Amino acid sequence: MAPNISEIAVAARLEEFFGGVGSLLKDRRKRESFAMYALGILGDGERKSVEPIAARACPDPSQVNNVHSKLVYFLAESKWDDRAVRLHAARYALDVLQRRGPVTAWIIDDTGFLKQGTHSVGVQRQYTGSAGKVTNCQLGVSLCAATEHDHVPLDFELYLPEQWLEDRQRRVEAHIPDDAIFQTKTELALGMMERAVQAGLPGKVVLADSAYGDSTTFRNTVRYLWNKDFAVGVGPNLKVVRLDCHNRPAGKGVAVGDLSAGLTRKGFRKYTWRNGTRAPMSSNFHFLRVKTTHDDGIEMQDRDPLWLLIEWPDGEPRPTKYALTTLPTSMSKKEIIRLLKERWRTERMYQDLKGELGLDHFEGRSFPGWHHHVSVVMCCYAFTVAERSRSFPPSSRRPHCPRSFAVAA
């Protein structure tokens, strides 16, 4: 069956997109390997690792080993700039997404890459929300941009535990760069956002869970260095002081968990922030004006007044979630909750990246290989999310990704 006009247009856009990536790779062999690997990622096969991609790409069984070796070398050994490739992909997708609406937020999160054995770079037993427990895995920290209708990853970093960086043999075997130093997940997140700021990528509000929101450095950098708002989860031990109607401290500093213990159900109001697949997403919230009390060198009178959101879900005996935000009082409380809850986007993004594009299928063990694989997957996602945005009008329900993936492939 001859391709229709729509399929021809998609193929032309894909070729143009690959051409832009190819201009950054420069070398012809790298361009060929990138295209082969990316088409394998976009293709129909269930497994998106090197061996099955090579087998599907090569019609001559006798040449599969050669193709496999070529792709392994491209990922693990060849030198090319992951950051430049990712930035190209991000700009490509954002240019299309912003035709439907502006970027509403940057979202910081992390995800686990489940592994067996001890040789994959950065692997150890550690907690990951992907499994909901401590397990043997790698951890990747991501920065994504969200519009009202969609989302796209801007950057990814592999978290390297201290014992990996202190073990010279492991560093050599995994090809970890000599200048790599230990960085917390928060420091990795700040580094990615710094690069995004320097690149001029759009985004006015930063969203993150308490793993990042509890960090004074994280919040202060976002607010005072980059002049962005934040809406972040915090833990129950974070100390704040309540403010009166004139934004003056009223009382002493107290942990938000202790503060919430003195509240009753009557002080909470139910808000619905979006329609879920089965029922409206809603919970009960109490808003307070506060300032944080930690010692960060900023005088109390110079600190921004913040909204503290205390959430008490139905069925729970007490409040369970807390968030701080610099979003202004001119925004309605429903709008603030709706924006705060946009963090769920990363879970959807991870599902698409892993389930459709094999983000967690990489079977190599090296540091460059992991980042090269993630870069190719990010490029594929950027293209498909742009196609999805072109193909579907705005609606309250997003189309599921596989239709767009099939067209792009």
KEKE-3310 file (N, C-alpha, C; in steps of 0.2 Angstrom, whole numbers, plus 5000, padded with zeros to 4 digits):
npx = (5004:5003:5011:5001:4998:4999:5008:5019:5023:5026:5037:5046:5047:5054:5066:5071:5073:5082:5092:5096:5100:5111:5120:5126:5132:5141:5152:5150:5148:5144:5132:5125:5124:5117:5104:5100:5099:5090:5078:5076:5073:5061:5053:5043:5047:5047:5058:5071:5085:5102:5105:5093:5088:5098:5096:5084:5086:5094:5093:5100:5105:5119:5126:5122:5130:5140:5133:5128:5140:5144:5134:5135:5148:5145:5137:5144:5158:5160:5163:5153:5142:5132:5124:5122:5115:5103:5098:5095:5085:5075:5073:5067:5055:5049:5046:5036:5026:5023:5015:5003:5001:5009:5024:5021:5028:5043:5048:5056:5062:5064:5069:5069:5080:5079:5090:5100:5114:5130:5138:5133:5135:5134:5125:5116:5109:5095:5083:5069:5055:5050:5049:5044:5051:5066:5079:5089:5096:5099:5098:5090:5090:5078:5074:5060:5049:5033:5018:5001:4995:5005:5021:5039:5055:5069:5082:5093:5101:5113:5113:5127:5133:5143:5152:5154:5162:5173:5179:5192:5194:5181:5178:5186:5182:5169:5171:5170:5171:5186:5184:5173:5163:5156:5139:5124:5107:5099:5109:5112:5100:5100:5111:5106:5095:5102:5109:5098:5093:5104:5103:5092:5079:5061:5051:5043:5040:5045:5043:5043:5046:5047:5060:5068:5062:5064:5077:5085:5095:5091:5078:5081:5090:5082:5073:5080:5092:5088:5076:5063:5047:5042:5034:5034:5035:5037:5044:5038:5046:5051:5054:5043:5037:5021:5012:5004:4990:4997:5009:5018:5029:5020:5022:5032:5045:5039:5038:5031:5023:5020:5013:5002:4995:4987:4976:4959:4946:4937:4944:4948:4946:4938:4946:4945:4956:4958:4951:4951:4955:4946:4939:4935:4950:4953:4955:4958:4962:4972:4977:4990:4999:5016:5033:5049:5061:5074:5092:5099:5107:5099:5089:5075:5065:5068:5064:5054:5036:5027:5015:5009:5004:4993:4989:4975:4970:4955:4949:4961:4968:4974:4983:4993:5002:5013:5017:5026:5025:5029:5020:5009:4997:4987:4983:4971:4966:4963:4969:4982:4984:4981:4992:5002:5000:5003:5015:5012:5014:5027:5027:5019:5026:5038:5032:5029:5042:5049:5040:5036:5048:5059:5067:5073:5079:5093:5107:5121:5136:5143:5147:5147:5139:5126:5122:5122:5113:5101:5100:5097:5085:5078:5078:5070:5058:5055:5053:5041:5032:5031:5025:5013:5007:5005:4995:4984:4970:4969:4963:4953:4957:4971:4978:4983:5000:5005:4999:5004:5018:5017:5015:5026:5036)
npy = (4994:5011:5025:5037:5055:5061:5052:5053:5067:5066:5058:5066:5076:5069:5065:5078:5082:5072:5076:5088:5083:5076:5085:5089:5078:5076:5067:5054:5041:5041:5047:5038:5027:5033:5036:5023:5017:5025:5023:5010:5012:5019:5009:4994:4983:4974:4974:4986:4987:4985:4973:4966:4977:4978:4966:4967:4978:4973:4964:4954:4940:4936:4947:4953:4953:4961:4974:4974:4976:4988:4997:4995:5001:5014:5018:5016:5019:5029:5047:5060:5075:5074:5084:5094:5088:5084:5097:5102:5093:5096:5110:5108:5101:5110:5121:5117:5113:5125:5131:5128:5133:5141:5136:5130:5125:5119:5103:5094:5077:5060:5044:5026:5013:4997:4984:4969:4962:4969:4978:4987:5004:5015:5007:5001:4995:5004:5016:5018:5026:5021:5007:5007:5004:4999:4993:4984:4995:5008:5026:5039:5057:5069:5083:5091:5099:5107:5110:5116:5105:5095:5087:5087:5079:5088:5086:5074:5066:5054:5047:5045:5035:5038:5027:5022:5032:5033:5021:5016:5006:5003:5015:5015:5004:5007:5018:5031:5048:5057:5069:5068:5071:5068:5071:5076:5071:5083:5092:5088:5091:5105:5108:5104:5113:5125:5124:5124:5137:5145:5141:5148:5142:5141:5143:5146:5142:5131:5114:5101:5086:5082:5078:5087:5099:5101:5106:5120:5126:5123:5129:5142:5145:5143:5154:5166:5167:5163:5169:5163:5156:5144:5128:5116:5100:5097:5090:5084:5090:5102:5119:5133:5149:5156:5169:5185:5195:5206:5201:5199:5190:5179:5173:5158:5148:5133:5115:5110:5098:5098:5109:5106:5097:5103:5107:5105:5095:5105:5116:5113:5113:5106:5103:5101:5096:5091:5080:5063:5047:5038:5045:5061:5070:5074:5083:5087:5103:5115:5132:5142:5157:5159:5160:5153:5147:5143:5144:5153:5164:5174:5188:5188:5198:5200:5189:5180:5180:5165:5153:5140:5124:5112:5096:5085:5070:5061:5049:5047:5048:5060:5075:5073:5077:5090:5107:5120:5136:5150:5156:5169:5178:5183:5173:5160:5149:5136:5136:5137:5124:5116:5118:5114:5101:5097:5089:5076:5074:5069:5056:5050:5053:5046:5033:5033:5034:5023:5012:5013:5017:5011:5017:5011:5000:4999:4989:4990:4994:5005:5023:5033:5026:5024:5037:5041:5032:5036:5049:5047:5041:5052:5061:5054:5054:5068:5070:5062:5068:5080:5077:5072:5083:5091:5083:5081:5090:5103:5096:5090:5077:5068:5060:5043:5038:5028:5029:5040:5036:5025:5032:5040:5030)
npz = (5000:4996:5003:5012:5011:5023:5030:5022:5024:5038:5038:5031:5040:5050:5044:5042:5055:5060:5052:5058:5070:5066:5061:5072:5076:5066:5061:5048:5050:5063:5062:5054:5063:5073:5067:5064:5076:5083:5074:5077:5091:5089:5083:5081:5089:5105:5114:5117:5116:5111:5104:5099:5092:5082:5076:5070:5061:5052:5037:5032:5040:5042:5044:5055:5067:5064:5063:5076:5083:5078:5083:5097:5098:5094:5105:5117:5115:5105:5103:5107:5109:5121:5128:5119:5109:5116:5119:5106:5103:5113:5110:5097:5100:5109:5102:5094:5103:5110:5101:5104:5117:5131:5140:5155:5167:5174:5179:5191:5194:5199:5193:5193:5187:5185:5189:5187:5196:5199:5191:5181:5178:5192:5199:5213:5229:5232:5236:5226:5218:5207:5209:5222:5233:5242:5231:5219:5208:5196:5197:5189:5187:5181:5171:5165:5154:5155:5146:5145:5139:5136:5138:5139:5140:5146:5150:5157:5171:5177:5193:5203:5216:5230:5233:5221:5215:5223:5220:5211:5202:5198:5192:5181:5173:5170:5163:5168:5168:5172:5179:5185:5200:5216:5217:5224:5222:5222:5218:5205:5199:5200:5192:5180:5178:5178:5166:5157:5160:5155:5142:5138:5139:5140:5155:5170:5183:5195:5199:5211:5221:5239:5241:5234:5237:5251:5252:5256:5249:5236:5235:5237:5226:5215:5217:5221:5213:5200:5199:5198:5201:5213:5217:5228:5236:5254:5268:5284:5295:5292:5297:5300:5302:5306:5298:5301:5295:5290:5285:5295:5306:5317:5331:5336:5327:5320:5316:5301:5302:5315:5316:5308:5316:5325:5318:5313:5304:5300:5296:5283:5265:5251:5236:5218:5206:5193:5180:5183:5175:5180:5190:5197:5202:5218:5234:5251:5257:5267:5268:5273:5277:5277:5283:5280:5293:5293:5295:5284:5281:5276:5281:5292:5288:5275:5268:5257:5259:5260:5253:5263:5260:5266:5265:5267:5264:5259:5270:5277:5294:5298:5292:5278:5268:5262:5256:5249:5242:5231:5223:5218:5229:5221:5212:5211:5224:5219:5207:5211:5217:5206:5198:5206:5207:5194:5194:5192:5179:5176:5180:5170:5159:5161:5160:5147:5141:5145:5143:5129:5122:5127:5138:5149:5144:5141:5140:5142:5151:5154:5158:5148:5138:5144:5145:5131:5126:5133:5128:5114:5116:5121:5111:5102:5109:5109:5096:5093:5103:5097:5085:5090:5096:5084:5078:5086:5092:5106:5121:5135:5138:5135:5121:5120:5119:5109:5096:5090:5091:5082:5070:5068:5067)
capx = (5000:5007:5010:4997:5001:5001:5014:5025:5025:5029:5044:5050:5049:5058:5072:5074:5075:5088:5097:5098:5105:5117:5124:5129:5137:5147:5154:5145:5147:5139:5125:5121:5122:5111:5098:5098:5097:5084:5073:5075:5069:5054:5050:5038:5050:5046:5065:5074:5092:5106:5105:5087:5088:5103:5093:5078:5088:5098:5089:5105:5107:5126:5128:5119:5135:5144:5129:5128:5146:5144:5129:5139:5153:5142:5134:5149:5165:5161:5163:5148:5140:5125:5120:5120:5110:5097:5096:5092:5078:5071:5070:5063:5049:5046:5044:5029:5021:5021:5010:4996:5001:5016:5027:5019:5032:5049:5047:5061:5060:5069:5066:5074:5082:5080:5096:5103:5121:5133:5142:5130:5137:5129:5120:5117:5103:5093:5075:5066:5048:5047:5047:5041:5055:5074:5080:5095:5094:5102:5094:5091:5086:5076:5071:5055:5045:5026:5013:4994:4993:5010:5027:5045:5061:5074:5089:5093:5108:5114:5116:5133:5134:5150:5156:5156:5167:5179:5182:5196:5193:5175:5178:5190:5178:5163:5173:5167:5176:5191:5182:5166:5163:5150:5134:5118:5101:5098:5114:5111:5094:5102:5115:5102:5091:5107:5110:5092:5093:5109:5101:5086:5073:5056:5049:5043:5038:5048:5039:5047:5044:5050:5067:5071:5059:5067:5083:5085:5099:5087:5073:5084:5093:5077:5069:5084:5096:5085:5070:5057:5043:5042:5029:5038:5034:5042:5043:5034:5050:5053:5051:5041:5033:5015:5012:4998:4988:5002:5015:5023:5029:5016:5024:5039:5045:5037:5038:5024:5020:5017:5008:4995:4992:4982:4970:4953:4944:4933:4948:4950:4941:4940:4947:4946:4961:4958:4947:4955:4952:4940:4935:4939:4955:4952:4958:4956:4968:4972:4982:4993:5004:5022:5040:5054:5065:5081:5098:5103:5110:5094:5085:5067:5061:5069:5062:5047:5031:5025:5009:5010:4998:4993:4984:4972:4966:4950:4951:4967:4967:4978:4986:4999:5006:5014:5020:5028:5025:5030:5015:5006:4990:4982:4981:4966:4969:4962:4974:4989:4984:4981:4999:5007:4998:5006:5020:5011:5016:5033:5025:5016:5032:5042:5029:5030:5049:5050:5035:5036:5054:5064:5072:5077:5081:5100:5110:5128:5138:5147:5144:5145:5134:5120:5120:5121:5106:5096:5100:5094:5078:5075:5077:5064:5052:5054:5050:5035:5028:5029:5020:5007:5005:5003:4990:4978:4968:4969:4957:4954:4960:4977:4978:4988:5006:5007:4997:5010:5024:5017:5015:5033:5040)
capy = (5000:5017:5029:5043:5062:5062:5048:5056:5073:5064:5055:5072:5080:5065:5066:5085:5081:5068:5080:5093:5080:5074:5091:5090:5072:5078:5061:5051:5034:5042:5049:5032:5023:5037:5035:5016:5016:5029:5020:5004:5014:5021:5004:4990:4978:4975:4976:4992:4986:4985:4966:4966:4983:4976:4960:4970:4982:4969:4959:4948:4937:4935:4954:4955:4954:4968:4979:4975:4979:4995:5001:4995:5006:5021:5020:5015:5022:5035:5053:5065:5079:5073:5090:5098:5084:5085:5104:5102:5089:5100:5116:5106:5099:5116:5125:5114:5113:5131:5134:5127:5136:5142:5132:5132:5123:5114:5098:5089:5071:5055:5037:5020:5008:4991:4980:4963:4962:4975:4981:4993:5010:5018:5003:4999:4995:5011:5017:5021:5027:5016:5000:5009:5000:4998:4988:4985:4999:5015:5032:5045:5063:5072:5089:5091:5105:5105:5115:5114:5099:5090:5088:5084:5080:5093:5084:5068:5064:5048:5048:5041:5035:5039:5022:5021:5037:5031:5015:5017:5001:5003:5021:5014:4999:5010:5024:5037:5054:5059:5075:5067:5071:5066:5076:5074:5072:5090:5096:5086:5095:5112:5109:5104:5119:5130:5124:5126:5144:5148:5140:5152:5138:5144:5140:5151:5139:5124:5109:5096:5084:5085:5076:5093:5105:5101:5109:5127:5128:5122:5134:5149:5146:5144:5160:5172:5167:5163:5173:5159:5154:5136:5125:5110:5097:5098:5085:5087:5093:5109:5123:5139:5154:5159:5176:5189:5198:5211:5197:5199:5184:5178:5167:5155:5143:5126:5111:5110:5093:5099:5114:5103:5093:5107:5108:5100:5095:5111:5121:5111:5114:5101:5106:5096:5099:5088:5074:5057:5042:5035:5049:5068:5070:5079:5081:5093:5108:5121:5136:5147:5161:5157:5161:5148:5149:5140:5149:5153:5171:5180:5190:5186:5203:5200:5183:5180:5176:5159:5148:5133:5120:5106:5091:5080:5066:5058:5042:5047:5050:5066:5077:5068:5080:5097:5110:5127:5139:5157:5158:5175:5178:5184:5167:5157:5143:5131:5137:5135:5117:5113:5119:5110:5094:5095:5085:5069:5073:5065:5049:5049:5054:5040:5027:5033:5033:5016:5007:5014:5019:5008:5021:5007:4994:4999:4983:4991:4995:5011:5029:5036:5022:5026:5044:5041:5029:5041:5055:5045:5040:5058:5063:5050:5056:5074:5070:5059:5072:5086:5074:5071:5090:5093:5079:5081:5097:5103:5093:5088:5071:5067:5054:5039:5039:5023:5031:5044:5032:5021:5036:5042:5024)
capz = (5000:4995:5009:5011:5011:5030:5031:5018:5028:5044:5036:5029:5046:5053:5040:5044:5062:5060:5049:5063:5075:5062:5060:5078:5077:5061:5057:5044:5054:5069:5059:5052:5069:5077:5063:5064:5083:5084:5071:5081:5097:5087:5079:5085:5094:5112:5117:5113:5117:5105:5100:5095:5087:5076:5072:5066:5056:5047:5033:5031:5046:5042:5045:5062:5072:5062:5065:5083:5085:5076:5088:5103:5098:5094:5112:5122:5113:5101:5107:5104:5114:5123:5130:5112:5105:5120:5118:5100:5103:5117:5106:5092:5103:5112:5096:5091:5109:5112:5096:5107:5123:5134:5145:5162:5172:5174:5184:5193:5197:5197:5192:5194:5181:5189:5187:5191:5196:5202:5186:5178:5181:5197:5202:5220:5232:5234:5236:5220:5218:5202:5212:5228:5238:5241:5226:5215:5203:5194:5198:5184:5188:5175:5171:5160:5153:5154:5144:5147:5135:5135:5142:5136:5144:5143:5152:5162:5174:5181:5200:5205:5223:5232:5233:5214:5213:5227:5218:5205:5197:5195:5188:5175:5170:5168:5159:5172:5167:5178:5182:5189:5207:5219:5217:5226:5217:5221:5215:5198:5197:5200:5187:5174:5177:5176:5159:5154:5160:5151:5135:5137:5138:5143:5161:5175:5189:5196:5203:5213:5227:5245:5240:5232:5241:5258:5252:5256:5243:5230:5234:5236:5220:5210:5218:5221:5208:5193:5199:5196:5207:5215:5221:5230:5242:5259:5274:5291:5299:5289:5301:5297:5306:5303:5297:5302:5289:5287:5283:5300:5310:5323:5335:5335:5322:5322:5311:5298:5304:5322:5315:5305:5321:5328:5314:5312:5297:5298:5293:5276:5260:5246:5229:5212:5201:5186:5180:5182:5171:5184:5194:5198:5207:5223:5241:5256:5258:5271:5266:5278:5275:5282:5281:5283:5299:5293:5295:5277:5280:5274:5287:5291:5285:5268:5265:5253:5262:5256:5254:5265:5258:5270:5262:5271:5259:5262:5272:5281:5300:5299:5286:5276:5263:5264:5250:5249:5235:5230:5219:5222:5232:5216:5209:5215:5227:5215:5202:5214:5218:5200:5195:5210:5205:5188:5195:5190:5172:5175:5180:5163:5154:5163:5158:5139:5139:5147:5140:5122:5119:5130:5141:5154:5141:5140:5144:5143:5158:5154:5159:5141:5135:5147:5143:5124:5125:5135:5123:5108:5118:5122:5104:5099:5112:5107:5089:5094:5106:5093:5081:5094:5096:5078:5076:5090:5095:5113:5124:5142:5138:5131:5117:5122:5115:5104:5090:5088:5090:5076:5064:5068:5065)
cpx = (5004:5006:5006:5001:5003:5008:5020:5027:5028:5036:5048:5052:5054:5065:5075:5076:5081:5094:5100:5102:5111:5122:5128:5134:5143:5149:5149:5143:5142:5132:5121:5119:5117:5105:5096:5096:5091:5078:5071:5071:5062:5050:5046:5041:5049:5053:5069:5081:5096:5105:5099:5086:5092:5100:5088:5080:5092:5095:5094:5108:5115:5129:5126:5125:5139:5139:5128:5134:5146:5139:5132:5144:5151:5140:5140:5156:5165:5160:5158:5145:5133:5121:5118:5114:5103:5094:5092:5085:5073:5068:5066:5056:5045:5043:5037:5024:5019:5016:5003:4996:5008:5018:5025:5024:5038:5047:5053:5059:5065:5066:5071:5074:5084:5085:5097:5110:5124:5138:5140:5132:5132:5125:5121:5110:5101:5086:5074:5059:5046:5045:5044:5045:5062:5075:5086:5093:5099:5096:5095:5087:5085:5074:5066:5052:5038:5022:5006:4993:4998:5016:5033:5051:5066:5081:5088:5101:5108:5116:5121:5134:5141:5154:5158:5162:5173:5182:5186:5195:5186:5174:5181:5185:5172:5164:5169:5172:5180:5188:5176:5167:5156:5145:5127:5113:5099:5103:5114:5106:5096:5106:5111:5098:5096:5108:5104:5091:5097:5107:5095:5079:5067:5053:5049:5042:5042:5044:5044:5044:5048:5058:5071:5069:5062:5073:5082:5089:5095:5082:5076:5087:5088:5074:5074:5089:5093:5078:5063:5053:5044:5036:5032:5035:5039:5040:5040:5039:5053:5050:5049:5038:5027:5015:5005:4996:4992:5009:5020:5023:5024:5017:5031:5039:5043:5037:5031:5020:5016:5011:5001:4992:4987:4976:4965:4951:4940:4937:4951:4945:4943:4940:4948:4951:4961:4953:4952:4952:4946:4936:4939:4944:4954:4955:4956:4962:4966:4978:4984:4998:5010:5028:5044:5058:5072:5086:5101:5106:5105:5090:5078:5063:5062:5067:5055:5042:5028:5018:5012:5004:4998:4987:4982:4968:4961:4952:4957:4965:4970:4981:4992:5004:5007:5018:5021:5028:5026:5025:5011:4999:4985:4980:4976:4969:4968:4967:4981:4989:4984:4988:5003:5006:5001:5012:5019:5013:5022:5032:5023:5022:5037:5039:5030:5037:5051:5046:5035:5043:5060:5070:5076:5079:5089:5103:5118:5129:5141:5143:5142:5139:5127:5118:5118:5114:5100:5095:5096:5086:5074:5074:5070:5057:5050:5051:5042:5030:5026:5024:5013:5003:5002:4996:4984:4976:4968:4962:4958:4957:4965:4976:4984:4994:5007:5004:5002:5016:5023:5017:5022:5037:5039)
cpy = (5006:5021:5035:5050:5063:5059:5051:5063:5071:5062:5061:5075:5075:5065:5073:5085:5078:5072:5085:5089:5078:5079:5092:5084:5073:5072:5057:5044:5035:5044:5043:5028:5027:5035:5027:5014:5019:5026:5013:5006:5016:5015:5000:4985:4980:4977:4981:4992:4985:4978:4965:4971:4981:4970:4963:4974:4979:4964:4953:4946:4937:4942:4957:4957:4960:4974:4980:4978:4986:5000:5001:5000:5013:5023:5021:5019:5028:5042:5058:5069:5078:5079:5094:5094:5084:5092:5105:5099:5093:5106:5114:5105:5106:5120:5123:5115:5120:5135:5133:5130:5136:5136:5134:5130:5119:5109:5094:5083:5066:5048:5032:5016:5002:4987:4974:4964:4968:4979:4987:4999:5013:5014:5001:4998:5001:5011:5020:5021:5022:5009:5001:5005:5001:4992:4989:4989:5005:5020:5037:5051:5067:5079:5089:5098:5103:5111:5112:5107:5094:5091:5085:5084:5084:5090:5078:5067:5058:5049:5043:5041:5036:5033:5020:5026:5036:5025:5016:5012:5001:5009:5019:5009:5002:5017:5031:5043:5055:5065:5075:5067:5069:5072:5073:5074:5079:5094:5094:5090:5102:5113:5108:5110:5125:5130:5126:5134:5147:5147:5144:5148:5141:5140:5145:5148:5132:5120:5104:5093:5085:5083:5082:5099:5106:5105:5116:5130:5128:5127:5141:5150:5147:5151:5166:5172:5167:5167:5169:5157:5146:5134:5118:5107:5098:5092:5089:5091:5100:5114:5130:5143:5156:5166:5179:5192:5204:5207:5198:5193:5184:5172:5164:5150:5137:5122:5110:5104:5094:5105:5111:5099:5097:5109:5103:5100:5101:5116:5119:5112:5109:5105:5100:5100:5097:5082:5068:5052:5038:5039:5056:5067:5076:5078:5088:5097:5113:5125:5141:5151:5161:5160:5155:5151:5147:5146:5149:5160:5176:5182:5189:5191:5203:5193:5183:5176:5170:5156:5142:5129:5113:5102:5086:5075:5063:5051:5042:5050:5057:5069:5073:5072:5088:5100:5117:5130:5147:5160:5164:5174:5180:5178:5163:5151:5137:5130:5135:5127:5113:5113:5114:5103:5092:5090:5078:5068:5069:5058:5046:5049:5048:5033:5027:5031:5026:5011:5007:5014:5016:5012:5016:5000:4993:4993:4984:4993:5002:5018:5033:5032:5023:5032:5044:5038:5033:5047:5053:5044:5047:5062:5060:5053:5063:5075:5068:5064:5078:5083:5074:5078:5092:5089:5079:5088:5097:5100:5091:5082:5070:5061:5050:5039:5034:5025:5035:5041:5028:5026:5038:5036:5023)
cpz = (5000:5001:5007:5012:5018:5032:5028:5022:5035:5043:5034:5035:5050:5050:5042:5051:5063:5057:5054:5068:5072:5061:5066:5079:5072:5057:5054:5048:5060:5067:5057:5058:5073:5073:5064:5071:5085:5080:5075:5088:5095:5084:5084:5090:5101:5116:5113:5115:5111:5101:5096:5090:5081:5072:5068:5061:5051:5043:5032:5038:5047:5044:5052:5067:5071:5064:5072:5086:5084:5081:5095:5103:5098:5101:5117:5121:5110:5105:5104:5110:5116:5125:5124:5109:5109:5119:5111:5100:5107:5113:5101:5095:5106:5107:5094:5097:5110:5107:5099:5114:5126:5138:5152:5168:5170:5180:5185:5196:5196:5196:5192:5188:5185:5185:5191:5191:5199:5197:5182:5181:5186:5200:5209:5223:5235:5233:5229:5220:5212:5204:5219:5234:5237:5236:5223:5209:5201:5196:5193:5187:5182:5176:5165:5160:5152:5151:5147:5145:5135:5139:5138:5140:5141:5145:5157:5164:5178:5188:5201:5212:5224:5232:5226:5212:5217:5225:5211:5200:5194:5190:5181:5170:5167:5164:5162:5171:5173:5182:5186:5196:5210:5219:5220:5221:5216:5217:5207:5195:5196:5194:5180:5173:5176:5169:5155:5154:5156:5144:5133:5136:5142:5149:5166:5182:5189:5201:5205:5220:5233:5245:5238:5236:5248:5258:5251:5250:5236:5229:5233:5229:5215:5211:5218:5215:5201:5193:5196:5202:5208:5218:5222:5236:5247:5264:5280:5295:5297:5294:5298:5303:5303:5303:5298:5295:5286:5285:5288:5304:5316:5327:5333:5329:5324:5315:5308:5300:5311:5321:5312:5310:5325:5324:5314:5305:5295:5294:5285:5271:5254:5239:5224:5207:5194:5186:5178:5177:5174:5187:5195:5203:5212:5230:5245:5258:5263:5269:5272:5275:5280:5279:5284:5288:5299:5293:5288:5276:5277:5280:5286:5287:5277:5265:5262:5258:5257:5257:5257:5264:5262:5267:5267:5267:5263:5264:5277:5288:5302:5292:5284:5271:5264:5257:5252:5242:5236:5226:5222:5224:5226:5212:5214:5218:5223:5209:5204:5215:5211:5197:5200:5208:5198:5188:5193:5183:5171:5176:5173:5158:5155:5160:5150:5137:5140:5143:5132:5119:5123:5134:5146:5151:5140:5144:5144:5150:5159:5155:5153:5138:5138:5145:5135:5123:5127:5131:5117:5110:5118:5115:5101:5102:5110:5100:5090:5097:5102:5088:5084:5094:5090:5076:5079:5092:5102:5115:5131:5143:5133:5127:5120:5117:5109:5097:5086:5086:5083:5069:5063:5065:5058)
residu = (MET:ALA:PRO:ASN:ILE:SER:GLU:ILE:ALA:VAL:ALA:ALA:ARG:LEU:GLU:GLU:PHE:PHE:GLY:GLY:VAL:GLY:SER:LEU:LEU:LYS:ASP:ARG:ARG:LYS:ARG:GLU:SER:PHE:ALA:MET:TYR:ALA:LEU:GLY:ILE:LEU:GLY:ASP:GLY:GLU:ARG:LYS:SER:VAL:GLU:PRO:ILE:ALA:ALA:ARG:ALA:CYS:PRO:ASP:PRO:SER:GLN:VAL:ASN:ASN:VAL:HIS:SER:LYS:LEU:VAL:TYR:PHE:LEU:ALA:GLU:SER:LYS:TRP:ASP:ASP:ARG:ALA:VAL:ARG:LEU:HIS:ALA:ALA:ARG:TYR:ALA:LEU:ASP:VAL:LEU:GLN:ARG:ARG:GLY:PRO:VAL:THR:ALA:TRP:ILE:ILE:ASP:ASP:THR:GLY:PHE:LEU:LYS:GLN:GLY:THR:HIS:SER:VAL:GLY:VAL:GLN:ARG:GLN:TYR:THR:GLY:SER:ALA:GLY:LYS:VAL:THR:ASN:CYS:GLN:LEU:GLY:VAL:SER:LEU:CYS:ALA:ALA:THR:GLU:HIS:ASP:HIS:VAL:PRO:LEU:ASP:PHE:GLU:LEU:TYR:LEU:PRO:GLU:GLN:TRP:LEU:GLU:ASP:ARG:GLN:ARG:ARG:VAL:GLU:ALA:HIS:ILE:PRO:ASP:ASP:ALA:ILE:PHE:GLN:THR:LYS:THR:GLU:LEU:ALA:LEU:GLY:MET:MET:GLU:ARG:ALA:VAL:GLN:ALA:GLY:LEU:PRO:GLY:LYS:VAL:VAL:LEU:ALA:ASP:SER:ALA:TYR:GLY:ASP:SER:THR:THR:PHE:ARG:ASN:THR:VAL:ARG:TYR:LEU:TRP:ASN:LYS:ASP:PHE:ALA:VAL:GLY:VAL:GLY:PRO:ASN:LEU:LYS:VAL:VAL:ARG:LEU:ASP:CYS:HIS:ASN:ARG:PRO:ALA:GLY:LYS:GLY:VAL:ALA:VAL:GLY:ASP:LEU:SER:ALA:GLY:LEU:THR:ARG:LYS:GLY:PHE:ARG:LYS:TYR:THR:TRP:ARG:ASN:GLY:THR:ARG:ALA:PRO:MET:SER:SER:ASN:PHE:HIS:PHE:LEU:ARG:VAL:LYS:THR:THR:HIS:ASP:ASP:GLY:ILE:GLU:MET:GLN:ASP:ARG:ASP:PRO:LEU:TRP:LEU:LEU:ILE:GLU:TRP:PRO:ASP:GLY:GLU:PRO:ARG:PRO:THR:LYS:TYR:ALA:LEU:THR:THR:LEU:PRO:THR:SER:MET:SER:LYS:LYS:GLU:ILE:ILE:ARG:LEU:LEU:LYS:GLU:ARG:TRP:ARG:THR:GLU:ARG:MET:TYR:GLN:ASP:LEU:LYS:GLY:GLU:LEU:GLY:LEU:ASP:HIS:PHE:GLU:GLY:ARG:SER:PHE:PRO:GLY:TRP:HIS:HIS:HIS:VAL:SER:VAL:VAL:MET:CYS:CYS:TYR:ALA:PHE:THR:VAL:ALA:GLU:ARG:SER:ARG:SER:PHE:PRO:PRO:SER:SER:ARG:ARG:PRO:HIS:CYS:PRO:ARG:SER:PHE:ALA:VAL:ALA:ALA)
# end
